[in-house]
Amino acid sequence: MKLVNALLWPGTKVCERLGVKPEGDGALLRWMINTFVYLIVGLVVLWIIVS
């Protein structure tokens, strides 16, 4: 369970900042933010590997 909480940390913090419960109403918002964060991280890592 600790690994899941670590992976969802960016979206959870943004939801808390906006005043939305991440487990309830903000689940989709948390998912979207985590998707963007890990997409950017993945693309940067891929760019470094390919270059």
C-alpha positions as CSV (number, residue, x, y, z in Angstrom):
1,M,0.0,0.0,0.0
2,K,2.9,2.4,0.6
3,L,4.0,2.1,-3.0
4,V,0.6,3.0,-4.3
5,N,0.5,6.1,-2.0
6,A,3.9,7.1,-3.3
7,L,2.8,6.8,-6.9
8,L,-0.3,8.8,-6.3
9,W,1.4,11.5,-4.3
10,P,1.6,14.3,-7.0
11,G,-2.1,14.1,-7.8
12,T,-3.1,13.8,-4.1
13,K,-1.1,17.0,-3.2
14,V,-2.7,19.0,-6.0
15,C,-6.2,17.9,-5.0
16,E,-5.5,18.8,-1.4
17,R,-4.2,22.2,-2.5
18,L,-7.4,22.8,-4.5
19,G,-9.6,21.7,-1.6
20,V,-10.9,18.5,-3.2
21,K,-11.0,15.1,-1.6
22,P,-8.7,12.9,-3.7
23,E,-10.4,9.7,-2.7
24,G,-13.9,10.9,-3.5
25,D,-14.8,13.7,-5.9
26,G,-11.2,14.3,-7.0
27,A,-10.3,10.8,-8.1
28,L,-10.5,11.7,-11.8
29,L,-8.6,14.9,-11.2
30,R,-5.9,13.0,-9.3
31,W,-5.7,10.4,-12.1
32,M,-5.3,13.1,-14.7
33,I,-2.6,15.0,-12.8
34,N,-0.6,11.8,-12.2
35,T,-0.9,10.9,-15.9
36,F,0.6,14.2,-16.9
37,V,3.4,14.0,-14.3
38,Y,4.4,10.5,-15.3
39,L,4.0,11.2,-19.0
40,I,6.5,14.1,-18.7
41,V,8.9,12.1,-16.6
42,G,8.7,9.2,-19.0
43,L,9.3,11.4,-22.0
44,V,12.3,13.1,-20.4
45,V,13.8,9.7,-19.5
46,L,13.1,8.4,-23.0
47,W,14.7,11.5,-24.6
48,I,17.8,11.1,-22.4
49,I,18.1,7.4,-23.4
50,V,17.6,8.0,-27.1
51,S,20.0,11.0,-27.3
